[in-house]
Amino acid sequence: MLTTPRTLNFWKAGLSSLPPEIWRREDWEVLILADNALTEIPAALGRLRAVHTLDLGHNALASVPDEIGGLAGLTRYLYLHDNRLTELPDTLGRLDRLGYLNVGENPLGRLPAALGKMAGLVELRAQKAELTALPESIGRLGRLRELWLGGNALTGLPESAGALCELRVLELRENALPHVPEALRALPLLRRIDLRGNRIEEVPPWIVRLPSLEKLDLRWNTVEDTAATVRELRERGCVVLT
């Protein structure tokens, strides 16, 4: 365990339950419980209202208490990845100042509509979460710059994704997309799109008009390397991998 005045670090500490040190004070700012064998988190977590960074990744959690939504100070990082979560509490929507959320590598199947209330999100990671669709509310994440959705079963993006006007990086590798999502044509700041390992056969002409596009990865699809749109993108300086 590494402890600084406002940091409690139990990374890889072999924990199966939470140690009493956590509850001896309520002004922790950083709480790291990653890479343990935790199966549950008590509702008392909601008392730690000063925490701005919470790492619960790489455990065996089957649920997250609703009280997590009461962590008013949680503004920087929340790691919930690589657990056994089948759903996320709607109270996450109360964390409207959180900047980074990672819920990947959980058998979620879906993301809650309340996600759209997390207006402060700059980066969202939901890779390998067994997603088949995204909620329409995702379009309300107006500050989002990076969206990582690889390793799911998505066949498209909701129309509302066209409102993600700050998006720079979009990772959709290893899904089931039959075409480049139409919603992307409205994203002026999009720089990198990763579409590896989908079912895409052609690149739509409108993609050439994305003003900020620097890299388009289409490997492991059936797009022809000599396609006119691919050639046009390369001529304007965009890196296209097929």
C-alpha positions as CSV (number, residue, x, y, z in Angstrom):
1,M,0.0,0.0,0.0
2,L,1.2,3.5,-0.9
3,T,-0.3,6.4,1.0
4,T,0.2,10.1,0.5
5,P,-1.8,12.8,2.4
6,R,-4.9,12.4,0.1
7,T,-4.1,9.2,-1.9
8,L,-4.8,5.6,-0.9
9,N,-3.3,3.1,-3.2
10,F,-4.1,-0.6,-2.8
11,W,-3.0,-1.6,-6.4
12,K,-2.4,-5.4,-6.6
13,A,-2.7,-5.8,-2.8
14,G,-4.5,-9.1,-2.9
15,L,-7.7,-7.7,-1.5
16,S,-10.9,-9.7,-1.4
17,S,-12.7,-7.1,0.8
18,L,-12.2,-3.4,1.5
19,P,-9.7,-2.6,4.3
20,P,-10.8,-0.4,7.2
21,E,-8.3,2.3,6.3
22,I,-10.7,3.5,3.6
23,W,-13.3,4.6,6.1
24,R,-11.1,6.3,8.7
25,R,-11.4,9.5,6.8
26,E,-13.6,10.9,4.1
27,D,-11.3,13.4,2.4
28,W,-9.4,11.0,0.1
29,E,-8.9,12.5,-3.3
30,V,-7.4,9.4,-5.1
31,L,-8.5,5.9,-4.3
32,I,-6.9,3.0,-6.2
33,L,-8.2,-0.5,-5.7
34,A,-7.3,-2.0,-9.0
35,D,-6.0,-5.5,-9.7
36,N,-7.5,-7.2,-6.7
37,A,-10.2,-9.8,-6.1
38,L,-13.0,-7.5,-4.9
39,T,-16.5,-8.8,-5.5
40,E,-18.5,-6.0,-4.0
41,I,-18.3,-2.3,-3.0
42,P,-20.4,-1.1,-0.1
43,A,-22.8,1.8,-0.3
44,A,-20.5,3.6,2.1
45,L,-18.4,4.5,-0.9
46,G,-20.8,7.4,-1.3
47,R,-19.3,9.1,1.7
48,L,-16.0,9.8,-0.1
49,R,-17.2,12.9,-1.7
50,A,-13.8,14.4,-2.2
51,V,-12.5,11.6,-4.4
52,H,-11.6,12.9,-7.9
53,T,-10.0,9.7,-9.1
54,L,-11.4,6.2,-8.4
55,D,-9.9,3.1,-9.9
56,L,-11.9,-0.1,-9.4
57,G,-10.6,-1.8,-12.6
58,H,-9.4,-5.5,-12.8
59,N,-11.5,-6.9,-10.0
60,A,-14.5,-9.3,-9.9
61,L,-17.3,-6.8,-9.2
62,A,-20.8,-7.8,-10.2
63,S,-22.4,-4.5,-9.5
64,V,-21.6,-0.9,-8.5
65,P,-23.6,0.7,-5.7
66,D,-26.1,3.5,-6.7
67,E,-24.3,5.7,-4.2
68,I,-21.4,6.2,-6.6
69,G,-23.5,8.9,-8.2
70,G,-23.1,10.9,-5.0
71,L,-19.4,11.3,-5.4
72,A,-19.6,15.0,-6.1
73,G,-15.9,15.4,-6.3
74,L,-15.4,12.7,-9.0
75,T,-14.2,14.9,-11.8
76,R,-11.1,13.3,-13.3
77,Y,-11.1,9.5,-13.7
78,L,-13.4,6.5,-13.0
79,Y,-12.1,3.1,-13.9
80,L,-14.6,0.2,-13.9
81,H,-13.1,-1.9,-16.6
82,D,-12.4,-5.6,-16.5
83,N,-15.0,-6.7,-13.9
84,R,-18.2,-8.7,-14.2
85,L,-20.7,-5.9,-14.5
86,T,-23.9,-6.6,-16.4
87,E,-25.3,-3.2,-15.9
88,L,-24.3,0.3,-14.8
89,P,-26.4,2.3,-12.3
90,D,-28.4,5.2,-13.7
91,T,-27.0,7.3,-10.9
92,L,-23.8,7.6,-13.0
93,G,-25.6,10.3,-14.8
94,R,-25.2,12.5,-11.8
95,L,-21.4,12.6,-12.4
96,D,-21.8,15.5,-14.8
97,R,-18.3,16.8,-14.2
98,L,-16.4,13.5,-14.7
99,G,-13.9,13.7,-17.5
100,Y,-12.8,10.1,-18.1
101,L,-14.9,6.9,-17.9
102,N,-13.7,3.3,-18.7
103,V,-16.4,0.6,-18.5
104,G,-14.8,-1.8,-21.0
105,E,-14.3,-5.5,-20.6
106,N,-17.6,-6.1,-18.8
107,P,-20.6,-8.2,-20.1
108,L,-22.8,-5.1,-20.1
109,G,-24.8,-5.6,-23.3
110,R,-26.0,-2.0,-23.1
111,L,-25.1,1.5,-21.8
112,P,-27.7,3.3,-19.8
113,A,-29.5,6.3,-21.3
114,A,-28.4,8.3,-18.2
115,L,-24.9,8.3,-19.8
116,G,-26.0,11.3,-21.8
117,K,-26.2,13.3,-18.6
118,M,-22.5,13.0,-18.0
119,A,-21.9,16.3,-19.8
120,G,-18.2,16.6,-18.7
121,L,-17.0,13.5,-20.4
122,V,-14.0,14.0,-22.6
123,E,-13.1,10.4,-23.1
124,L,-15.3,7.3,-22.9
125,R,-14.0,3.7,-23.2
126,A,-16.5,0.9,-23.6
127,Q,-14.4,-1.7,-25.5
128,K,-15.3,-5.4,-25.3
129,A,-18.6,-4.7,-23.5
130,E,-20.9,-6.9,-25.6
131,L,-22.7,-3.8,-26.9
132,T,-25.1,-4.2,-29.9
133,A,-26.2,-0.5,-29.9
134,L,-25.6,2.8,-28.3
135,P,-28.2,4.9,-26.5
136,E,-29.5,7.9,-28.5
137,S,-28.5,10.1,-25.5
138,I,-24.9,9.7,-26.4
139,G,-25.3,12.6,-28.7
140,R,-25.6,14.9,-25.6
141,L,-21.9,14.4,-24.8
142,G,-20.9,17.6,-26.4
143,R,-17.4,17.7,-24.9
144,L,-16.4,14.2,-25.9
145,R,-13.1,14.0,-27.7
146,E,-12.4,10.3,-27.7
147,L,-14.8,7.4,-28.0
148,W,-13.4,3.8,-27.8
149,L,-15.9,1.1,-28.8
150,G,-13.8,-1.7,-30.2
151,G,-14.6,-5.4,-29.8
152,N,-18.4,-5.1,-29.6
153,A,-21.2,-6.1,-31.9
154,L,-22.3,-2.7,-33.2
155,T,-23.9,-2.5,-36.6
156,G,-24.2,1.2,-36.6
157,L,-24.2,4.4,-34.6
158,P,-27.3,6.4,-33.6
159,E,-28.1,9.5,-35.6
160,S,-27.5,11.6,-32.5
161,A,-23.8,10.7,-32.7
162,G,-23.6,13.5,-35.4
163,A,-23.9,16.0,-32.5
164,L,-20.5,15.0,-31.0
165,C,-18.9,18.1,-32.5
166,E,-15.8,17.9,-30.3
167,L,-14.9,14.3,-31.2
168,R,-11.4,13.8,-32.4
169,V,-10.8,10.0,-32.1
170,L,-13.3,7.2,-32.8
171,E,-12.3,3.6,-32.4
172,L,-14.8,1.1,-33.8
173,R,-12.5,-1.8,-34.7
174,E,-13.8,-5.4,-34.6
175,N,-17.5,-4.7,-34.6
176,A,-20.2,-5.7,-37.2
177,L,-20.5,-2.4,-39.2
178,P,-21.7,-3.0,-42.8
179,H,-20.7,0.6,-43.8
180,V,-19.1,3.7,-42.5
181,P,-21.7,5.3,-40.1
182,E,-23.5,8.2,-41.8
183,A,-23.5,10.2,-38.5
184,L,-19.7,10.8,-38.9
185,R,-20.2,13.2,-41.8
186,A,-21.3,15.9,-39.4
187,L,-18.1,15.8,-37.2
188,P,-15.7,18.6,-38.3
189,L,-12.9,17.8,-35.8
190,L,-12.7,14.1,-36.3
191,R,-9.0,13.2,-37.0
192,R,-8.7,9.4,-36.6
193,I,-11.2,6.7,-37.4
194,D,-10.4,3.1,-36.7
195,L,-12.8,0.7,-38.5
196,R,-10.6,-2.4,-38.7
197,G,-12.2,-5.7,-38.7
198,N,-15.8,-4.8,-39.7
199,R,-17.9,-5.7,-42.8
200,I,-17.3,-2.6,-44.8
201,E,-17.1,-2.9,-48.6
202,E,-16.8,0.7,-49.7
203,V,-15.9,4.2,-48.5
204,P,-18.6,6.8,-49.0
205,P,-17.7,9.9,-51.0
206,W,-18.7,12.3,-48.2
207,I,-15.8,11.1,-46.0
208,V,-13.4,13.1,-48.3
209,R,-15.1,16.3,-47.0
210,L,-14.3,15.6,-43.3
211,P,-12.0,18.7,-42.9
212,S,-9.8,17.3,-40.0
213,L,-9.4,13.7,-41.0
214,E,-5.8,12.5,-40.8
215,K,-6.0,8.7,-40.5
216,L,-8.6,6.2,-41.6
217,D,-7.9,2.5,-40.8
218,L,-9.9,0.1,-42.9
219,R,-7.8,-3.0,-42.6
220,W,-9.5,-6.4,-42.4
221,N,-12.5,-5.2,-44.4
222,T,-13.1,-5.7,-48.1
223,V,-12.5,-2.2,-49.3
224,E,-10.5,-2.0,-52.5
225,D,-7.1,-0.2,-52.0
226,T,-7.6,1.3,-55.5
227,A,-11.1,2.8,-54.8
228,A,-11.5,6.3,-56.0
229,T,-12.4,7.7,-52.5
230,V,-9.4,6.0,-51.0
231,R,-7.2,7.6,-53.6
232,E,-8.7,11.0,-53.1
233,L,-8.2,10.8,-49.4
234,R,-4.5,10.0,-49.9
235,E,-4.0,12.7,-52.4
236,R,-5.1,15.3,-49.8
237,G,-2.7,13.8,-47.2
238,C,-4.9,11.5,-45.2
239,V,-3.3,8.2,-44.2
240,V,-5.6,5.4,-45.3
241,L,-4.9,1.8,-44.4
242,T,-6.7,-1.0,-46.3
